[in-house]
Amino acid sequence: MASLVYSHKFSWPAKWPREPKIEDGASREIVRSEEAVAESDASPAKEESNPSAFEGMIGASAALKRVLAHVETVASTDSTVLLEGETGTGKELLSRAIHVLSQRRARNFVKFNCAAIPLGLLESELFGHERGAFTGAISRTIGRFELADEGTLFLDEVGDIPPELQAKLLRVLQEQEFERLGSTQTQRVNVRFVAATNRNLAEMVSHKEFRDDLYFRLNVFPIVIPPLRERREDIPVLVEFFVQQFSRQMNRHIDTILASTMEQLIEYPWPGNIRELQNFIERAVVLTAGSTLCAPVGGLKYPVAIEPAATTLKQAQSGHILKTLGETHWVVGGPRGAAVRLGLKRTTLMGKMRRLGLSRPDHEGGA
């Protein structure tokens, strides 16, 4: 009986050839031969000249190749790199690749998640502290900047650094010097910075939530990492890799993936990107008792499109007033006007609109 076969042999770029048209009612499978498994153990996509640097970066899409080319271009310099992309797109892997390809590869690569440390400890973790600098400081502690001296410091979620620490971070970036908490002695370091964020720093600057001078200092060489939905051709290769990985860990023998399953995985937008796909395949391998992957594709929930939450009180007020004005066709006063709906006097609403910079579009009518 004819079947739809996908080759699971990894190549660069990966290829998934189809057989001739299948008969109605025929099984649709992705079959992996033992020979293909043997040849594809080293599945991560690698550049020939730098195999170890790109270990774990899987795919052959043009979008991924562009990102890796940017990494190779900037790695040999000491320029600050800003990695921008959604959660789960592999920013930490790319930061490590930048370090491995740099002249600092023999020195420390220090990772620091700016969102994972309580505000009260963040400054101490970054800059270190002297004994007695604060309650509980029983000994001198070296901060991340000193640990990364002559090496690379990866600042993840840099958009979550509070405003009161942004000025100190800017000084280290510009001058390569700082003081430990409780000390007046200036420490000098030679650190290469790689920062990452899943937030829109430019928008945060416009809302006065992030220092513009710090943003410009971080944004020397930006690299935008595309989400998985923008490089769907990499999904089959990622699925293959994760199935192999988790099968080995759980001592399973899975050699078949239904073509219908693969097609659904390719179509799903993966809002959590590669991390979500990895977790999904792990769950699928756990559920699989035989040789055919049992993927719970029916449980994939497509994200509901919602308006982004307002980040400031001004935005919240503006949005609510604009929504009400739209519903009343920009009628401000009167029994059916926006002021009544908002529980305000007409003059009060007009004053708020002036302060918020809200004006009626020329094509709208109203009173």
C-alpha positions as CSV (number, residue, x, y, z in Angstrom):
1,M,0.0,0.0,0.0
2,A,1.4,3.3,-1.0
3,S,2.3,5.7,1.8
4,L,3.5,9.3,2.2
5,V,7.1,9.1,3.4
6,Y,9.2,11.8,4.9
7,S,12.9,11.1,5.1
8,H,14.3,11.8,8.6
9,K,17.9,11.9,7.4
10,F,19.3,15.3,8.5
11,S,21.0,17.3,5.9
12,W,22.0,21.0,5.6
13,P,19.5,22.2,4.5
14,A,17.1,19.7,5.7
15,K,14.9,18.0,3.1
16,W,11.6,16.2,3.5
17,P,10.8,14.7,0.0
18,R,7.4,13.4,-0.7
19,E,6.6,10.2,-2.6
20,P,4.1,10.2,-5.5
21,K,0.5,10.8,-4.8
22,I,-1.0,8.4,-2.3
23,E,-4.1,6.3,-2.7
24,D,-7.3,7.2,-1.0
25,G,-7.4,5.8,2.5
26,A,-3.7,4.9,2.5
27,S,-1.7,5.5,5.7
28,R,0.2,8.8,5.9
29,E,3.4,8.3,7.8
30,I,6.8,9.8,8.4
31,V,9.2,6.9,8.5
32,R,12.7,7.0,9.7
33,S,15.1,4.2,8.7
34,E,17.9,2.9,11.0
35,E,20.5,4.1,8.5
36,A,19.0,7.6,8.7
37,V,19.1,7.5,12.5
38,A,22.8,6.5,12.5
39,E,23.7,9.4,10.1
40,S,21.6,12.0,11.9
41,D,22.8,11.7,15.5
42,A,24.7,15.0,15.1
43,S,21.5,16.8,14.2
44,P,22.1,20.4,15.3
45,A,22.6,22.7,12.4
46,K,26.2,23.7,12.3
47,E,28.4,25.9,10.1
48,E,31.3,24.0,8.7
49,S,33.9,26.4,10.1
50,N,32.5,26.7,13.6
51,P,30.8,23.4,14.5
52,S,31.0,23.8,18.3
53,A,29.9,27.4,18.4
54,F,26.5,26.6,16.9
55,E,25.8,23.4,18.8
56,G,22.2,23.1,19.7
57,M,21.0,25.6,17.0
58,I,18.8,23.5,14.7
59,G,17.4,24.4,11.4
60,A,18.2,25.4,7.8
61,S,15.9,28.2,7.1
62,A,17.1,31.5,5.5
63,A,15.9,33.4,8.6
64,L,18.1,31.3,10.9
65,K,21.1,31.5,8.6
66,R,20.9,35.3,8.6
67,V,21.0,35.3,12.4
68,L,24.0,33.0,12.5
69,A,25.7,35.1,9.9
70,H,25.2,38.2,12.1
71,V,26.6,36.3,15.0
72,E,29.7,35.3,13.2
73,T,30.2,38.9,11.9
74,V,30.1,40.5,15.3
75,A,31.6,37.8,17.5
76,S,35.2,38.6,16.7
77,T,34.8,42.2,17.9
78,D,34.2,43.6,21.4
79,S,31.0,45.4,20.4
80,T,27.9,45.2,22.6
81,V,25.2,43.0,21.1
82,L,21.5,43.3,21.8
83,L,19.5,40.1,21.1
84,E,15.8,40.8,20.6
85,G,13.2,38.2,20.3
86,E,10.2,36.4,21.9
87,T,10.6,34.1,24.8
88,G,11.9,30.7,23.8
89,T,13.7,31.7,20.6
90,G,17.2,30.7,21.7
91,K,18.7,34.0,22.9
92,E,20.9,32.3,25.4
93,L,22.3,29.8,22.9
94,L,23.2,32.7,20.6
95,S,24.9,34.6,23.4
96,R,27.1,31.6,24.1
97,A,27.9,31.3,20.5
98,I,29.1,34.9,20.4
99,H,31.4,34.2,23.3
100,V,32.7,30.9,21.8
101,L,33.5,32.6,18.5
102,S,35.2,35.6,20.2
103,Q,38.8,36.1,21.4
104,R,37.5,35.8,25.0
105,R,36.5,32.2,24.6
106,A,39.1,31.0,27.1
107,R,37.7,33.3,29.8
108,N,34.4,33.3,31.8
109,F,31.0,33.4,30.2
110,V,28.7,34.7,32.9
111,K,24.9,34.5,32.6
112,F,22.6,36.8,34.6
113,N,18.8,37.0,34.4
114,C,17.8,40.5,35.5
115,A,14.2,39.5,36.0
116,A,15.0,36.5,38.3
117,I,16.6,38.4,41.2
118,P,14.6,40.4,43.8
119,L,15.0,44.2,43.4
120,G,16.8,44.5,46.8
121,L,19.5,42.0,45.8
122,L,19.9,43.0,42.1
123,E,22.5,45.7,42.7
124,S,24.6,43.4,45.0
125,E,24.4,40.6,42.5
126,L,25.7,42.8,39.7
127,F,28.3,44.9,41.5
128,G,29.1,42.9,44.6
129,H,29.4,44.2,48.1
130,E,31.8,44.6,51.0
131,R,31.4,43.0,54.4
132,G,28.9,45.0,56.5
133,A,27.5,46.9,53.5
134,F,24.0,45.9,54.6
135,T,22.3,43.6,57.1
136,G,23.4,40.0,56.4
137,A,26.5,41.0,54.4
138,I,28.9,38.9,56.5
139,S,31.7,38.8,53.9
140,R,32.8,40.4,50.7
141,T,31.0,39.1,47.7
142,I,32.2,39.4,44.1
143,G,29.5,40.6,41.6
144,R,28.8,39.4,38.1
145,F,30.8,42.2,36.5
146,E,34.0,41.1,38.3
147,L,33.4,37.5,37.6
148,A,33.1,38.3,33.9
149,D,36.4,40.3,33.8
150,E,38.2,39.6,30.5
151,G,35.2,37.5,29.4
152,T,31.6,37.9,28.4
153,L,28.6,39.0,30.5
154,F,25.2,37.9,29.3
155,L,22.4,40.1,30.7
156,D,19.1,38.4,30.0
157,E,15.8,40.2,30.3
158,V,17.7,43.5,30.4
159,G,14.4,45.4,30.0
160,D,13.5,44.5,33.5
161,I,16.3,46.4,35.2
162,P,14.7,49.0,37.4
163,P,15.3,52.7,36.5
164,E,17.4,53.3,39.7
165,L,20.0,50.8,38.5
166,Q,20.0,51.8,34.8
167,A,22.3,54.7,35.4
168,K,24.9,52.5,37.2
169,L,24.7,49.9,34.4
170,L,25.3,52.7,31.8
171,R,28.4,53.8,33.7
172,V,29.9,50.2,33.5
173,L,29.1,50.0,29.8
174,Q,30.7,53.3,29.1
175,E,33.6,53.5,31.5
176,Q,34.1,49.8,32.5
177,E,34.3,50.8,36.1
178,F,32.1,50.7,39.3
179,E,32.2,50.4,43.1
180,R,31.0,47.5,45.2
181,L,28.2,48.3,47.6
182,G,29.8,49.7,50.8
183,S,33.1,50.5,49.1
184,T,34.6,53.8,47.8
185,Q,37.3,52.0,45.8
186,T,36.7,51.9,42.1
187,Q,36.9,48.6,40.4
188,R,37.9,48.5,36.7
189,V,36.9,45.6,34.5
190,N,37.2,44.6,30.8
191,V,33.9,42.9,30.0
192,R,32.2,42.2,26.7
193,F,28.4,42.7,27.0
194,V,25.7,40.7,25.4
195,A,22.1,41.7,26.4
196,A,18.8,40.1,25.6
197,T,15.2,41.1,25.9
198,N,11.7,40.0,24.8
199,R,10.4,43.5,25.3
200,N,10.3,46.5,22.9
201,L,13.0,48.7,24.4
202,A,12.5,51.5,21.9
203,E,8.8,51.7,22.9
204,M,9.9,51.6,26.6
205,V,12.2,54.6,25.9
206,S,9.3,56.5,24.4
207,H,7.2,55.9,27.5
208,K,10.1,56.9,29.8
209,E,10.4,53.4,31.2
210,F,13.9,52.9,30.0
211,R,16.8,55.3,29.7
212,D,17.4,56.4,26.2
213,D,21.2,56.7,26.7
214,L,21.3,53.2,28.0
215,Y,19.3,51.9,25.1
216,F,21.6,53.5,22.6
217,R,24.6,52.1,24.4
218,L,23.1,48.6,24.3
219,N,21.8,48.8,20.8
220,V,25.3,48.9,19.1
221,F,24.7,45.7,17.2
222,P,21.1,44.5,17.4
223,I,20.2,41.0,16.2
224,V,16.5,40.2,15.9
225,I,15.7,36.5,16.3
226,P,12.6,35.4,14.3
227,P,9.9,33.5,16.1
228,L,9.4,29.8,15.1
229,R,6.2,30.7,13.2
230,E,8.4,32.7,10.8
231,R,10.7,29.8,10.0
232,R,8.3,26.8,9.9
233,E,10.6,24.9,7.6
234,D,12.8,24.3,10.6
235,I,10.0,22.6,12.6
236,P,10.4,19.1,11.1
237,V,14.1,19.1,11.9
238,L,13.4,20.3,15.4
239,V,10.8,17.6,15.9
240,E,13.2,15.0,14.7
241,F,15.9,16.2,17.0
242,F,13.7,16.3,20.1
243,V,12.2,12.9,19.4
244,Q,15.6,11.4,19.2
245,Q,16.8,13.3,22.4
246,F,13.9,12.3,24.6
247,S,13.7,8.7,23.2
248,R,17.2,8.1,24.3
249,Q,16.6,9.6,27.7
250,M,13.5,7.5,28.3
251,N,14.8,4.4,26.6
252,R,12.0,4.4,24.0
253,H,12.2,3.3,20.4
254,I,10.1,5.7,18.2
255,D,10.7,5.4,14.5
256,T,7.4,6.7,13.0
257,I,5.6,10.1,13.1
258,L,2.3,10.4,11.3
259,A,2.4,12.9,8.4
260,S,-0.8,14.3,9.6
261,T,0.8,15.0,13.0
262,M,3.8,16.7,11.4
263,E,1.5,18.8,9.3
264,Q,-0.4,20.0,12.4
265,L,2.9,20.8,14.2
266,I,4.1,22.8,11.2
267,E,0.8,24.8,11.1
268,Y,0.6,25.6,14.8
269,P,2.0,29.1,15.6
270,W,4.0,28.0,18.7
271,P,3.7,31.2,20.8
272,G,6.3,29.8,23.2
273,N,8.6,29.1,20.3
274,I,11.2,26.4,20.4
275,R,10.9,26.0,24.2
276,E,7.2,25.2,23.8
277,L,7.9,22.7,21.0
278,Q,10.5,21.0,23.1
279,N,8.2,20.6,26.0
280,F,5.4,19.4,23.8
281,I,7.6,16.7,22.2
282,E,8.8,15.6,25.6
283,R,5.2,15.1,26.7
284,A,4.5,13.2,23.4
285,V,7.4,10.8,24.0
286,V,6.2,10.2,27.6
287,L,2.7,9.3,26.2
288,T,4.1,7.0,23.4
289,A,4.0,3.3,24.2
290,G,4.8,1.9,20.7
291,S,7.0,2.9,17.9
292,T,4.7,5.6,16.5
293,L,4.9,9.0,18.2
294,C,1.7,9.7,20.1
295,A,1.5,13.5,19.9
296,P,-1.4,15.1,21.7
297,V,-2.0,17.7,18.9
298,G,-5.6,18.0,19.9
299,G,-4.5,19.7,23.1
300,L,-2.7,22.5,21.3
301,K,-4.5,25.7,22.1
302,Y,-4.3,28.5,19.5
303,P,-3.6,31.8,21.2
304,V,-6.5,34.2,21.4
305,A,-5.7,37.6,19.9
306,I,-6.0,40.2,22.6
307,E,-5.1,43.8,22.9
308,P,-1.8,44.4,24.6
309,A,-2.2,45.6,28.2
310,A,-1.6,49.3,28.8
311,T,1.8,49.8,30.4
312,T,1.1,53.3,32.0
313,L,-1.8,55.1,33.7
314,K,-1.8,57.6,30.8
315,Q,-2.2,54.8,28.3
316,A,-5.0,53.2,30.3
317,Q,-6.9,56.5,30.6
318,S,-6.4,57.4,26.9
319,G,-7.5,54.0,25.7
320,H,-10.6,54.0,27.8
321,I,-11.6,57.5,26.8
322,L,-10.9,56.8,23.1
323,K,-13.0,53.6,23.3
324,T,-15.9,55.5,24.8
325,L,-15.6,58.4,22.3
326,G,-15.6,55.9,19.5
327,E,-18.8,54.3,20.8
328,T,-20.5,57.7,20.9
329,H,-19.2,58.8,17.5
330,W,-17.2,61.5,19.4
331,V,-20.2,63.0,20.9
332,V,-18.8,64.5,24.2
333,G,-21.8,66.2,25.8
334,G,-25.5,65.5,26.1
335,P,-27.5,62.6,27.5
336,R,-25.9,60.1,25.1
337,G,-22.4,61.6,25.1
338,A,-19.1,60.2,26.3
339,A,-19.0,62.3,29.4
340,V,-22.2,60.7,30.8
341,R,-20.9,57.2,30.0
342,L,-17.7,58.0,31.8
343,G,-19.4,59.6,34.8
344,L,-17.8,63.0,34.2
345,K,-18.8,66.5,33.6
346,R,-18.4,67.6,30.0
347,T,-15.9,70.3,30.9
348,T,-13.9,67.7,33.0
349,L,-13.7,65.3,30.1
350,M,-12.7,68.0,27.7
351,G,-9.9,69.0,30.1
352,K,-8.7,65.4,30.4
353,M,-8.7,65.1,26.6
354,R,-6.5,68.2,26.3
355,R,-4.0,66.9,28.9
356,L,-3.8,63.6,27.2
357,G,-3.5,65.1,23.8
358,L,-6.7,63.5,22.5
359,S,-8.4,65.3,19.6
360,R,-11.2,64.3,17.3
361,P,-10.2,63.0,13.9
362,D,-11.2,65.4,11.0
363,H,-13.5,62.8,9.5
364,E,-15.5,62.3,12.7
365,G,-18.5,64.2,13.7
366,G,-19.6,65.1,17.2
367,A,-20.7,67.8,19.6
